[in-house]
């Protein structure tokens, strides 16, 4: 596969191209966008002179200036699409797109599809309900631009989606990692082996699962596909994709400026910390130096796939505020998933963090036999250094999810 020129940029080429795009638009934002007019310095000469933007900033602005806030560069009649965040981390944000920025979304999807080997000859099945969440709306628009046959699974039950995947001979599946496993489970209940269907590729978003080897391997085994991860956010754009190495997620640096804020608050080009992104094409409602809340380990260099785009090693570890400390050990929910998913006997699972006598304790509930639950507990203790009570329940006990799974719960005892 031939790479696009931007995928092999040098550091100098990348910085020059990104600043050229951003600096050309800053005067317009200072003139026309009330939100950024109040925030941007008059004569910034480099990215680090610009302030960070947070979700709280945008949320407070929309609360003070309903319904869309002041982060609008153009009159309202220029905008043609509205999407909103899920609201899982606070008040849902409403995001508007102009025809130009919606075209930008479509273009952002092209390197994602290309890296997964998806072409115009594919039939792409979108297994989600077409609600206000932007993720797979933009993926659908990007697939149209690619020239692929787009198959919507909106308003279908899981069983109906399984049947539609088989009947239409879909070759690519788009859904969350959790829902891919749910489709495999539902297919088995119907006596259908999706691994024998025409599916050959799956692309997943919304959860870190597709970058967790054990989860990815289970999806691939059950569906007979090669699975790829994708990262994005409603307020930012479709920014990341896994490549043939599948050991992390590259960021499309032709359309997004990447920074990482470390524990000291310092913004760096790579390292451990919170992912910060600036989009370079959604000028009707932009975000500049946006603190995503995602915990990452960013590395630079040339990947085995040939790309020099920054890579989030292992994908997104989780939300910064998802990390919990159990008896002095920092743990992300993705670390628990990486262990639980290695046990084929486990169907669904749930993790509960309880405050007991001023100490945080973990409890994991798994749909598996008691002896498997005991082995899961041993693996968690061995690999993470924490004791976790693992309880066995019968299959079908725990809830199933279509979009982002809610497996991690905090309780007080």
N, C-alpha and C positions, 0 to 999 in steps of 0.2 A: 504494500500500500504506500503510495506516494504521499508524503506529508506536505501540509500547507507551509508557506514560508514562515508564518508567525510561530509555528510549532517548533522551529529550530532557531529562534532568535538568540543572539548573544545578550548578556545582561545589559550592555550599552544600548543595543538596538531596542530592546524592550522598554527601557526607561525613557528613551527619546520618543518613541512612538506613543507611549501612554501619556506622557506629559504634554505632548503636542495636541492630542485629542482633548484632554481635560482643560488645559490652559486656554484653548480656543473657545471653550464654552463658558468659562468662568465669568467673563463680562456680561454675557446674556443672563446668567443666573443672578448676578448681582443687580442687574437692572430689572428683571421681570419676575423673579421668584421670591415672594415675600419671606418665605422660611429661610432660604439661604442668603438673602440680602442682609438679614440681621446677623448672620453668622460668619460670612466669609470676609477675610481681610481684603483691603483694597488692592494691594499689590503683592500677592503671593508669588514667590519665585520657585517654590518647590512644594511637593505634596505635604511634607511634614509641618508646613506653616498653616495648613488647613485644620480646622477642629474636627474631632470625632463626631459622628452622629450615632445615637442609640435608638433602640426601639421605644424607650420611654419618651425620648424627645418627640418622636413622630406621634406616639399615642397621645401625649399631653397636648400637642398641637391640634390633633383632630378633635379632642374633647373640648378644647377652647374655641375651635372654629369649625363646628360640624357643617356638613357631614364629611368633608374631604380634607380639611386642614388647609394650610397655606403653602404647602410644598407643591405648588402648581406654577409652572413656567408660562403656561398659555391660558387663554380664556377657556371656560368649561366646554364650549361648543367644539373645541378641537379634539376632545377625548372621545374614544369610541368603545372602550372596554373597561369594565370594573371587575376586579377580583379582590379577595380579602384573605387575610391570614386565618389560620385555624382557631386562634384564640386559646391555644393550649398553654401559652406563657403570658397571658394577660388579655386585655381588651383587643378584639379583632381589629386589624388595621385595614382600611379600604385603600386600594391602590388603583390608580387610573392609568390607562395607556392611550396614546395617540396612535393613528395609523402607522406613523414612522417607528414608534417604539414597539408596537406589536410586530412589525416587520423585523425589528432587531431581535425580538424573542425567537422568531422563526429561524433567523440566521444563527443564533446561539446554539440551536439544536443540531446544526449540521456536523460540527466536529464530534458531538456526542454519538450520533448515529454512525459516523464514519469510523470512529475508534472501535465500535462494536461490530463492524462489518455489515451493517444494515444498508441496503441499497433500494433503488426504485423497484426492484423485482420482488421485494418482500411484502407480506401481508401482516400488518401490525395490529394486534388486538389490545385495546385499552380497557383493562379490567378495573374500572372504577366508575363511580357515579359522577356525572358532570355537574358538580355543584360549584360554589364560588371560589374554591381553591384553584390557583392558576396552574399548578404543576403539570398536569397531563392535558390541560387545554393547550398550553404552549407546545407540549410534545406532539399533540395532534396536528397543530398548525405547522410545526416543523416537519412532520412526516409528510404532510401535503406538499410542502415546498420540495422535499426530497423526491416526490413522485411515487411514493409507496401507496399501496391500498390500505386505507384506514378503516378499521373495524371497531365500532364503539360497543362497549359492554355496559353502557349506562342503563339503569332501570331494569337490570337482570338480577336474578338470584345467582348464587354461586353455582348451583347445579346447571342453570341455564347457560352460564358463561362457559362452563366446561364443555357442554354440548356444542356451543357456538364455536369454540376454539377448534374442536374436532371437525365440525361440519364445514367450516369455511377454509379449513386447511391453513390456519394462521401459522406463520413462521416466526413471529416475534411477539413476545408478551411484555406488556408494560404494567407494572403494579408495585406495591410495596413488597419487601421480602417476606413479611408475615403473610400477606395475602397469596403469594406464590405457593407457600406451604399449605395454606388453606385450600387452594384449588387442587393441589395434589391429594389432600385428604378427602375432599368431596368426590374427586374422580374415582378414588379407590372404593368409596362407598357405593358408587354407581357401577362398579365393575369395569371402569375405564382406566387404561394405562396411558397417561399423557406422555410418558417417555417414548411411546410408539406413535405419537402423533407427528404432525409436520413441524412442530415447534423446534427451533434450533438455537434461538437467542432469547435471553430475557434481560431487560434493563430495569433496575429498581431504584427507588428513591424514597425519601420520607423517614428512613431508619438506617442505621449503620450496617445492617445485616449483610448486604451484598459485598462488603469489604471484610466481613468476619469469615475466615476460611471454612469453619465448620458449618455455618449457615449457608454459605454459598454452595458448598459441596452437597448439602442435603437438597437444596433447590435443584441443582444440576442432576442429581441422581433421580429425583422424583419426576422431573419434567423432561429430562433428556435434552437439556439446553446447555449453552455456555452463558454464564451470568455475568453481568457488568453492573457496576455501581454508578450512580449519578447523584450529584449534589446541586441544590439550588434553594432559593428562598423567594417567596412572593414579593418581598420588598426589594430584592436585589436583582434576581434573574437566574437563568439556567447556566450555572458557572462551571460545574465539574464533571469529569467522566473518568472511568477506569480504562486503561489501555490493555494491550496484550499481556503485559507483565502481571496485571491484576494484583499488585501489592500496595495499591493506594489509589488516589484520585488526582488527576491533573486538573489544574485550573486554566481555563481559556483566557490567557493573559492578553489577547488582542482586544478583549471586551471588558476585562476586569483587572483592576490593580489590586494586588494581594499584599497584605501586611499581617504580621503576627504580633500581638501585644503580649509581652511576657509578664511574669508575676510582679515585676517592679513597675509595670506600666509603660515600659519602653517599647516602641514600635520597631520591629525588625523585618528583614526580608525573608527570614526563615527561623526555624526553631520551634519550641513548645510554647503554647499559649492560646489566646483567643484569636480566631480568624477575623480579620478586618478586610472589607471589600469596598471598592469604589467602582460603580458601573459606568461604562463609557458609551452609552447609546440610548439610554432611557431618559432623555433630557426633559421630557414633560413632567416627570416626577422622579428625579434622581436621588441617589443616596451617595454621599461623599464620606469616605473613611467610616463606613458603617460597621459597628461592632456587632457581629452576627450572634454572639453568644455560643458559638461552636468551639469546642476544644479540639485542637489539632497539633500534629507534629509536621511542620512544613520543611521540606528538603529541596535543595537546588542542585543542579548537575544534569548530566545527560542520562536519561532513562534507557533501559535496554531496548525500548521501542523506538528510540531515536529522538524523542522529544526532549526539549530543554525547558519545557513549561514546569513551573513549580509543582511539586507533588505533595499531597497530604498523605503521608505514609500511614497505611492502615485505614485510610478514609477518615471520617469524622468520628472521634472517640465518643462524643456525646455532648450534651449541653454543659456549659461551664457550671451551671447551678444544679446539674444532675449528679455531680460527684458527691459521694458521701464518705465519711470517715468512720470506719468500724474498728474500734479498739486500736486506733492509731494508724490504720491502713486506709489509704485513699482508694476508693473503688468506683468505677463507672459501671452502669448497667450493662454496657457492651462487653465488659470483661466476664460478667456472669453468663451472658448469652454465648460467648465463645466456648465456654465449658459445657453448658447444658446441651447445646446443639450437637456436640460430638456423640451424644448417646442416642442412637437411632430409636431406642424404645420409648423415648420421651415424645409425647405429642405436644400439647401446649404447656406453658409454665407461667408462673407469676412469682414476683419477688416482693417481699414486704420488709420495710425498714421500720422497726419499732423502737421507741425510746423507753427503756426499762431501767429504772433506778439510776437515772442520769447517764446511762450508757446506751449507745446505739447497737441494736442486735438485728441480724439478718435472718429472714425465714424465707425459704423457697418452696413453692408448691408445684409439683410436677405430675403430669398425667403419665404415670408409669408404675410398674410393680414396685413393691417395697424394697426389694434387693437392689433395684436400679437406683431408687431414691438414695439409698445408703451409699452407693458408689458415686453418685453425683456429689453428695455432701463431702465425701473423702477427697474428690478431685478439687472442689472449691477450697478446702482447707489446705491441701497440698500445694496448689498453684497460686493462691492469692494470700495465703497465710492468715485466713480468718475462719472462725468456726461458723457454720451456717446450718441451722436446723432445716432439713429437707423432708417435706411431707409428701406422701404418696396419695394420689386420688385417682379415681377411675376415669378412663377416656370420656370426653364430652362434658366434664365438670366445669372447666374454665371457659370464659368467653372467647369468641373468635372475633377477628377484626378485619375490616375491609381496607381502611386507610392506616394511619399511624397506630400501632399497637400501644395499649396502655397497660404494660406489664409490671411497672415499678410503682409501688404505692408506699406512702409514708403514713404511719399511724402512731398514736400515743397510747401507751399502756399504763 
